[in-house]
């Protein structure tokens, strides 16, 4: 009997400017985390001037959620591609709303 291990799908850092970057980490798991109904573990963060201003993650027991502008809200995970698209859209929104970054 073989045991499926976690498989790292993405681990990258995208530099947006000399003061802003995004870090994306995404794993496929053998089974869902507590609080999730899918088999992915992820952490996507946008950091500006050393402060994480946007984050999507699904820590065990807490489920899928998003941090934006000091607020935390539930995120409806619909697959890795849609997760990354939503994250990129929120980065663009944050940059528009905070154009001094």
N, CA, C and O atoms as a GROMACS GRO file, in nm:
protein
  404
    1UNK      N    1   0.084  -0.117   0.000
    1UNK     CA    2   0.000   0.000   0.000
    1UNK      C    3   0.089   0.124   0.000
    1UNK      O    4   0.178   0.136   0.084
    2UNK      N    5   0.065   0.217  -0.095
    2UNK     CA    6   0.145   0.339  -0.099
    2UNK      C    7   0.069   0.452  -0.031
    2UNK      O    8  -0.054   0.458  -0.032
    3UNK      N    9   0.144   0.541   0.028
    3UNK     CA   10   0.087   0.656   0.096
    3UNK      C   11   0.117   0.779   0.012
    3UNK      O   12   0.233   0.809  -0.016
    4UNK      N   13   0.012   0.849  -0.028
    4UNK     CA   14   0.031   0.971  -0.107
    4UNK      C   15   0.082   1.082  -0.016
    4UNK      O   16   0.032   1.101   0.094
    5UNK      N   17   0.183   1.154  -0.063
    5UNK     CA   18   0.240   1.264   0.012
    5UNK      C   19   0.191   1.396  -0.044
    5UNK      O   20   0.138   1.402  -0.156
    6UNK      N   21   0.208   1.501   0.033
    6UNK     CA   22   0.178   1.635  -0.016
    6UNK      C   23   0.271   1.667  -0.132
    6UNK      O   24   0.387   1.626  -0.133
    7UNK      N   25   0.219   1.739  -0.230
    7UNK     CA   26   0.295   1.774  -0.349
    7UNK      C   27   0.291   1.926  -0.368
    7UNK      O   28   0.184   1.985  -0.383
    8UNK      N   29   0.408   1.988  -0.369
    8UNK     CA   30   0.414   2.132  -0.388
    8UNK      C   31   0.388   2.165  -0.534
    8UNK      O   32   0.460   2.118  -0.623
    9UNK      N   33   0.286   2.247  -0.560
    9UNK     CA   34   0.250   2.287  -0.696
    9UNK      C   35   0.314   2.421  -0.735
    9UNK      O   36   0.358   2.439  -0.848
   10UNK      N   37   0.318   2.513  -0.640
   10UNK     CA   38   0.372   2.647  -0.667
   10UNK      C   39   0.446   2.697  -0.544
   10UNK      O   40   0.400   2.681  -0.431
   11UNK      N   41   0.560   2.756  -0.566
   11UNK     CA   42   0.633   2.832  -0.463
   11UNK      C   43   0.712   2.937  -0.540
   11UNK      O   44   0.814   2.907  -0.601
   12UNK      N   45   0.663   3.060  -0.534
   12UNK     CA   46   0.728   3.166  -0.611
   12UNK      C   47   0.711   3.301  -0.542
   12UNK      O   48   0.620   3.322  -0.462
   13UNK      N   49   0.800   3.390  -0.576
   13UNK     CA   50   0.792   3.528  -0.530
   13UNK      C   51   0.794   3.616  -0.654
   13UNK      O   52   0.880   3.602  -0.741
   14UNK      N   53   0.696   3.706  -0.662
   14UNK     CA   54   0.684   3.799  -0.774
   14UNK      C   55   0.714   3.939  -0.722
   14UNK      O   56   0.647   3.988  -0.631
   15UNK      N   57   0.814   4.002  -0.780
   15UNK     CA   58   0.852   4.138  -0.740
   15UNK      C   59   0.770   4.237  -0.822
   15UNK      O   60   0.774   4.235  -0.946
   16UNK      N   61   0.696   4.324  -0.753
   16UNK     CA   62   0.615   4.426  -0.821
   16UNK      C   63   0.688   4.560  -0.828
   16UNK      O   64   0.672   4.634  -0.925
   17UNK      N   65   0.766   4.590  -0.727
   17UNK     CA   66   0.843   4.714  -0.725
   17UNK      C   67   0.952   4.698  -0.620
   17UNK      O   68   0.969   4.591  -0.563
   18UNK      N   69   1.026   4.804  -0.596
   18UNK     CA   70   1.131   4.794  -0.494
   18UNK      C   71   1.073   4.787  -0.353
   18UNK      O   72   1.147   4.763  -0.257
   19UNK      N   73   0.941   4.809  -0.338
   19UNK     CA   74   0.879   4.803  -0.205
   19UNK      C   75   0.765   4.701  -0.196
   19UNK      O   76   0.703   4.690  -0.090
   20UNK      N   77   0.736   4.628  -0.303
   20UNK     CA   78   0.621   4.537  -0.302
   20UNK      C   79   0.652   4.405  -0.372
   20UNK      O   80   0.714   4.402  -0.478
   21UNK      N   81   0.606   4.296  -0.310
   21UNK     CA   82   0.620   4.164  -0.371
   21UNK      C   83   0.502   4.076  -0.329
   21UNK      O   84   0.436   4.102  -0.229
   22UNK      N   85   0.480   3.972  -0.407
   22UNK     CA   86   0.379   3.870  -0.374
   22UNK      C   87   0.451   3.738  -0.356
   22UNK      O   88   0.547   3.708  -0.427
   23UNK      N   89   0.404   3.661  -0.262
   23UNK     CA   90   0.458   3.526  -0.241
   23UNK      C   91   0.342   3.429  -0.250
   23UNK      O   92   0.240   3.445  -0.183
   24UNK      N   93   0.358   3.327  -0.334
   24UNK     CA   94   0.253   3.229  -0.357
   24UNK      C   95   0.307   3.090  -0.325
   24UNK      O   96   0.410   3.049  -0.378
   25UNK      N   97   0.236   3.017  -0.238
   25UNK     CA   98   0.271   2.880  -0.203
   25UNK      C   99   0.143   2.798  -0.210
   25UNK      O  100   0.043   2.834  -0.147
   26UNK      N  101   0.146   2.689  -0.286
   26UNK     CA  102   0.027   2.605  -0.306
   26UNK      C  103   0.068   2.458  -0.307
   26UNK      O  104   0.159   2.419  -0.380
   27UNK      N  105   0.000   2.379  -0.227
   27UNK     CA  106   0.027   2.236  -0.217
   27UNK      C  107  -0.100   2.157  -0.251
   27UNK      O  108  -0.210   2.203  -0.224
   28UNK      N  109  -0.082   2.039  -0.309
   28UNK     CA  110  -0.192   1.942  -0.319
   28UNK      C  111  -0.168   1.842  -0.207
   28UNK      O  112  -0.058   1.787  -0.194
   29UNK      N  113  -0.270   1.818  -0.127
   29UNK     CA  114  -0.259   1.730  -0.012
   29UNK      C  115  -0.327   1.596  -0.038
   29UNK      O  116  -0.412   1.587  -0.127
   30UNK      N  117  -0.291   1.493   0.037
   30UNK     CA  118  -0.357   1.363   0.020
   30UNK      C  119  -0.502   1.365   0.070
   30UNK      O  120  -0.583   1.281   0.029
   31UNK      N  121  -0.535   1.460   0.157
   31UNK     CA  122  -0.671   1.472   0.212
   31UNK      C  123  -0.693   1.616   0.253
   31UNK      O  124  -0.597   1.688   0.279
   32UNK      N  125  -0.818   1.660   0.258
   32UNK     CA  126  -0.845   1.799   0.299
   32UNK      C  127  -0.798   1.829   0.441
   32UNK      O  128  -0.797   1.741   0.527
   33UNK      N  129  -0.758   1.954   0.463
   33UNK     CA  130  -0.729   2.002   0.598
   33UNK      C  131  -0.859   2.014   0.676
   33UNK      O  132  -0.967   2.025   0.616
   34UNK      N  133  -0.851   2.013   0.807
   34UNK     CA  134  -0.969   2.038   0.889
   34UNK      C  135  -1.022   2.177   0.853
   34UNK      O  136  -0.948   2.274   0.849
   35UNK      N  137  -1.152   2.184   0.825
   35UNK     CA  138  -1.214   2.310   0.788
   35UNK      C  139  -1.224   2.333   0.638
   35UNK      O  140  -1.286   2.430   0.595
   36UNK      N  141  -1.163   2.245   0.557
   36UNK     CA  142  -1.169   2.257   0.411
   36UNK      C  143  -1.235   2.134   0.351
   36UNK      O  144  -1.234   2.026   0.410
   37UNK      N  145  -1.293   2.151   0.232
   37UNK     CA  146  -1.355   2.039   0.161
   37UNK      C  147  -1.275   1.999   0.038
   37UNK      O  148  -1.314   1.908  -0.035
   38UNK      N  149  -1.163   2.065   0.015
   38UNK     CA  150  -1.076   2.035  -0.100
   38UNK      C  151  -0.939   1.992  -0.050
   38UNK      O  152  -0.908   2.006   0.069
   39UNK      N  153  -0.858   1.940  -0.139
   39UNK     CA  154  -0.726   1.887  -0.101
   39UNK      C  155  -0.611   1.979  -0.138
   39UNK      O  156  -0.508   1.934  -0.188
   40UNK      N  157  -0.628   2.109  -0.112
   40UNK     CA  158  -0.522   2.206  -0.137
   40UNK      C  159  -0.491   2.281  -0.009
   40UNK      O  160  -0.580   2.307   0.072
   41UNK      N  161  -0.366   2.315   0.007
   41UNK     CA  162  -0.319   2.401   0.116
   41UNK      C  163  -0.249   2.517   0.048
   41UNK      O  164  -0.166   2.496  -0.040
   42UNK      N  165  -0.283   2.641   0.087
   42UNK     CA  166  -0.224   2.755   0.019
   42UNK      C  167  -0.202   2.874   0.112
   42UNK      O  168  -0.263   2.887   0.218
   43UNK      N  169  -0.110   2.958   0.067
   43UNK     CA  170  -0.080   3.084   0.133
   43UNK      C  171  -0.032   3.180   0.024
   43UNK      O  172   0.075   3.161  -0.034
   44UNK      N  173  -0.111   3.281  -0.002
   44UNK     CA  174  -0.076   3.382  -0.101
   44UNK      C  175  -0.074   3.515  -0.028
   44UNK      O  176  -0.174   3.553   0.033
   45UNK      N  177   0.037   3.585  -0.033
   45UNK     CA  178   0.051   3.709   0.041
   45UNK      C  179   0.108   3.819  -0.048
   45UNK      O  180   0.196   3.796  -0.130
   46UNK      N  181   0.055   3.939  -0.028
   46UNK     CA  182   0.107   4.058  -0.096
   46UNK      C  183   0.163   4.148   0.013
   46UNK      O  184   0.092   4.188   0.106
   47UNK      N  185   0.291   4.181   0.000
   47UNK     CA  186   0.363   4.257   0.103
   47UNK      C  187   0.411   4.388   0.043
   47UNK      O  188   0.476   4.391  -0.062
   48UNK      N  189   0.379   4.497   0.112
   48UNK     CA  190   0.419   4.631   0.068
   48UNK      C  191   0.489   4.700   0.184
   48UNK      O  192   0.434   4.711   0.294
   49UNK      N  193   0.610   4.745   0.159
   49UNK     CA  194   0.690   4.814   0.262
   49UNK      C  195   0.700   4.730   0.390
   49UNK      O  196   0.694   4.783   0.501
   50UNK      N  197   0.716   4.600   0.372
   50UNK     CA  198   0.734   4.510   0.484
   50UNK      C  199   0.606   4.471   0.557
   50UNK      O  200   0.613   4.400   0.658
   51UNK      N  201   0.491   4.516   0.510
   51UNK     CA  202   0.362   4.484   0.574
   51UNK      C  203   0.278   4.399   0.481
   51UNK      O  204   0.261   4.432   0.364
   52UNK      N  205   0.225   4.289   0.533
   52UNK     CA  206   0.135   4.204   0.454
   52UNK      C  207  -0.001   4.275   0.448
   52UNK      O  208  -0.072   4.284   0.548
   53UNK      N  209  -0.036   4.325   0.329
   53UNK     CA  210  -0.159   4.401   0.313
   53UNK      C  211  -0.273   4.317   0.256
   53UNK      O  212  -0.389   4.359   0.258
   54UNK      N  213  -0.240   4.199   0.205
   54UNK     CA  214  -0.339   4.109   0.145
   54UNK      C  215  -0.292   3.966   0.161
   54UNK      O  216  -0.176   3.936   0.134
   55UNK      N  217  -0.380   3.877   0.204
   55UNK     CA  218  -0.342   3.736   0.217
   55UNK      C  219  -0.463   3.647   0.199
   55UNK      O  220  -0.570   3.673   0.252
   56UNK      N  221  -0.443   3.541   0.122
   56UNK     CA  222  -0.540   3.432   0.111
   56UNK      C  223  -0.473   3.310   0.173
   56UNK      O  224  -0.358   3.280   0.142
   57UNK      N  225  -0.544   3.239   0.261
   57UNK     CA  226  -0.488   3.116   0.316
   57UNK      C  227  -0.600   3.028   0.371
   57UNK      O  228  -0.715   3.069   0.380
   58UNK      N  229  -0.561   2.906   0.407
   58UNK     CA  230  -0.658   2.811   0.463
   58UNK      C  231  -0.591   2.729   0.572
   58UNK      O  232  -0.575   2.608   0.560
   59UNK      N  233  -0.554   2.797   0.678
   59UNK     CA  234  -0.491   2.726   0.788
   59UNK      C  235  -0.586   2.622   0.845
   59UNK      O  236  -0.708   2.639   0.843
   60UNK      N  237  -0.530   2.514   0.895
   60UNK     CA  238  -0.608   2.402   0.947
   60UNK      C  239  -0.706   2.450   1.054
   60UNK      O  240  -0.669   2.525   1.144
   61UNK      N  241  -0.831   2.406   1.042
   61UNK     CA  242  -0.935   2.439   1.139
   61UNK      C  243  -1.006   2.570   1.111
   61UNK      O  244  -1.115   2.593   1.164
   62UNK      N  245  -0.948   2.654   1.028
   62UNK     CA  246  -1.008   2.785   1.000
   62UNK      C  247  -1.074   2.790   0.863
   62UNK      O  248  -1.165   2.870   0.840
   63UNK      N  249  -1.031   2.706   0.773
   63UNK     CA  250  -1.089   2.704   0.640
   63UNK      C  251  -1.038   2.815   0.550
   63UNK      O  252  -0.946   2.888   0.587
   64UNK      N  253  -1.098   2.827   0.434
   64UNK     CA  254  -1.057   2.923   0.331
   64UNK      C  255  -1.099   3.064   0.371
   64UNK      O  256  -1.215   3.089   0.403
   65UNK      N  257  -1.002   3.156   0.370
   65UNK     CA  258  -1.035   3.294   0.403
   65UNK      C  259  -0.934   3.391   0.342
   65UNK      O  260  -0.828   3.352   0.293
   66UNK      N  261  -0.973   3.518   0.348
   66UNK     CA  262  -0.894   3.626   0.286
   66UNK      C  263  -0.881   3.740   0.387
   66UNK      O  264  -0.975   3.774   0.458
   67UNK      N  265  -0.762   3.798   0.390
   67UNK     CA  266  -0.736   3.916   0.472
   67UNK      C  267  -0.712   4.031   0.374
   67UNK      O  268  -0.626   4.022   0.286
   68UNK      N  269  -0.788   4.139   0.388
   68UNK     CA  270  -0.774   4.255   0.299
   68UNK      C  271  -0.808   4.380   0.379
   68UNK      O  272  -0.917   4.390   0.436
   69UNK      N  273  -0.717   4.474   0.382
   69UNK     CA  274  -0.742   4.600   0.450
   69UNK      C  275  -0.778   4.585   0.597
   69UNK      O  276  -0.863   4.658   0.648
   70UNK      N  277  -0.714   4.493   0.664
   70UNK     CA  278  -0.740   4.473   0.806
   70UNK      C  279  -0.864   4.392   0.837
   70UNK      O  280  -0.894   4.367   0.954
   71UNK      N  281  -0.937   4.351   0.734
   71UNK     CA  282  -1.059   4.271   0.752
   71UNK      C  283  -1.034   4.127   0.708
   71UNK      O  284  -0.958   4.102   0.614
   72UNK      N  285  -1.097   4.034   0.775
   72UNK     CA  286  -1.090   3.894   0.736
   72UNK      C  287  -1.228   3.850   0.691
   72UNK      O  288  -1.328   3.881   0.756
   73UNK      N  289  -1.235   3.777   0.580
   73UNK     CA  290  -1.363   3.728   0.528
   73UNK      C  291  -1.347   3.587   0.474
   73UNK      O  292  -1.236   3.545   0.439
   74UNK      N  293  -1.456   3.515   0.466
   74UNK     CA  294  -1.456   3.381   0.410
   74UNK      C  295  -1.428   3.391   0.261
   74UNK      O  296  -1.476   3.482   0.194
   75UNK      N  297  -1.351   3.296   0.210
   75UNK     CA  298  -1.323   3.289   0.067
   75UNK      C  299  -1.379   3.158   0.014
   75UNK      O  300  -1.353   3.052   0.071
   76UNK      N  301  -1.456   3.163  -0.094
   76UNK     CA  302  -1.514   3.043  -0.154
   76UNK      C  303  -1.415   2.985  -0.256
   76UNK      O  304  -1.411   3.028  -0.371
   77UNK      N  305  -1.335   2.889  -0.212
   77UNK     CA  306  -1.233   2.827  -0.297
   77UNK      C  307  -1.299   2.751  -0.411
   77UNK      O  308  -1.388   2.668  -0.388
   78UNK      N  309  -1.256   2.780  -0.535
   78UNK     CA  310  -1.313   2.715  -0.653
   78UNK      C  311  -1.202   2.662  -0.744
   78UNK      O  312  -1.221   2.649  -0.865
   79UNK      N  313  -1.086   2.632  -0.686
   79UNK     CA  314  -0.975   2.577  -0.762
   79UNK      C  315  -0.857   2.672  -0.764
   79UNK      O  316  -0.872   2.792  -0.744
   80UNK      N  317  -0.738   2.617  -0.788
   80UNK     CA  318  -0.615   2.697  -0.786
   80UNK      C  319  -0.614   2.813  -0.886
   80UNK      O  320  -0.568   2.922  -0.852
   81UNK      N  321  -0.662   2.791  -1.008
   81UNK     CA  322  -0.660   2.897  -1.108
   81UNK      C  323  -0.745   3.016  -1.066
   81UNK      O  324  -0.704   3.132  -1.082
   82UNK      N  325  -0.864   2.989  -1.012
   82UNK     CA  326  -0.952   3.098  -0.968
   82UNK      C  327  -0.896   3.166  -0.843
   82UNK      O  328  -0.912   3.287  -0.826
   83UNK      N  329  -0.831   3.091  -0.757
   83UNK     CA  330  -0.766   3.148  -0.639
   83UNK      C  331  -0.660   3.250  -0.682
   83UNK      O  332  -0.658   3.362  -0.631
   84UNK      N  333  -0.573   3.211  -0.773
   84UNK     CA  334  -0.465   3.299  -0.818
   84UNK      C  335  -0.522   3.420  -0.892
   84UNK      O  336  -0.471   3.531  -0.878
   85UNK      N  337  -0.628   3.399  -0.972
   85UNK     CA  338  -0.692   3.512  -1.042
   85UNK      C  339  -0.752   3.611  -0.942
   85UNK      O  340  -0.739   3.732  -0.960
   86UNK      N  341  -0.819   3.561  -0.838
   86UNK     CA  342  -0.878   3.649  -0.736
   86UNK      C  343  -0.768   3.726  -0.664
   86UNK      O  344  -0.783   3.845  -0.636
   87UNK      N  345  -0.659   3.658  -0.633
   87UNK     CA  346  -0.546   3.721  -0.565
   87UNK      C  347  -0.488   3.833  -0.651
   87UNK      O  348  -0.464   3.943  -0.602
   88UNK      N  349  -0.466   3.806  -0.779
   88UNK     CA  350  -0.411   3.907  -0.870
   88UNK      C  351  -0.507   4.026  -0.884
   88UNK      O  352  -0.463   4.141  -0.891
   89UNK      N  353  -0.635   3.998  -0.889
   89UNK     CA  354  -0.735   4.104  -0.898
   89UNK      C  355  -0.732   4.192  -0.773
   89UNK      O  356  -0.742   4.314  -0.782
   90UNK      N  357  -0.718   4.129  -0.656
   90UNK     CA  358  -0.710   4.206  -0.532
   90UNK      C  359  -0.580   4.287  -0.522
   90UNK      O  360  -0.581   4.397  -0.466
   91UNK      N  361  -0.471   4.235  -0.576
   91UNK     CA  362  -0.346   4.312  -0.579
   91UNK      C  363  -0.367   4.438  -0.663
   91UNK      O  364  -0.329   4.548  -0.622
   92UNK      N  365  -0.428   4.422  -0.781
   92UNK     CA  366  -0.454   4.537  -0.869
   92UNK      C  367  -0.546   4.637  -0.798
   92UNK      O  368  -0.523   4.758  -0.805
   93UNK      N  369  -0.649   4.586  -0.731
   93UNK     CA  370  -0.740   4.675  -0.657
   93UNK      C  371  -0.665   4.749  -0.546
   93UNK      O  372  -0.681   4.870  -0.531
   94UNK      N  373  -0.583   4.678  -0.469
   94UNK     CA  374  -0.509   4.740  -0.361
   94UNK      C  375  -0.416   4.849  -0.416
   94UNK      O  376  -0.406   4.958  -0.359
   95UNK      N  377  -0.349   4.818  -0.527
   95UNK     CA  378  -0.258   4.916  -0.586
   95UNK      C  379  -0.333   5.040  -0.637
   95UNK      O  380  -0.282   5.152  -0.624
   96UNK      N  381  -0.453   5.022  -0.693
   96UNK     CA  382  -0.534   5.136  -0.737
   96UNK      C  383  -0.576   5.223  -0.619
   96UNK      O  384  -0.568   5.346  -0.624
   97UNK      N  385  -0.619   5.157  -0.513
   97UNK     CA  386  -0.670   5.228  -0.395
   97UNK      C  387  -0.557   5.291  -0.312
   97UNK      O  388  -0.582   5.381  -0.232
   98UNK      N  389  -0.436   5.245  -0.331
   98UNK     CA  390  -0.321   5.292  -0.254
   98UNK      C  391  -0.208   5.330  -0.350
   98UNK      O  392  -0.097   5.277  -0.338
   99UNK      N  393  -0.235   5.417  -0.441
   99UNK     CA  394  -0.143   5.446  -0.552
   99UNK      C  395  -0.009   5.504  -0.508
   99UNK      O  396   0.081   5.519  -0.591
  100UNK      N  397   0.007   5.538  -0.381
  100UNK     CA  398   0.136   5.588  -0.336
  100UNK      C  399   0.236   5.476  -0.309
  100UNK      O  400   0.350   5.503  -0.269
  101UNK      N  401   0.196   5.348  -0.331
  101UNK     CA  402   0.287   5.236  -0.311
  101UNK      C  403   0.361   5.211  -0.439
  101UNK      O  404   0.443   5.120  -0.446
   0.00000   0.00000   0.00000
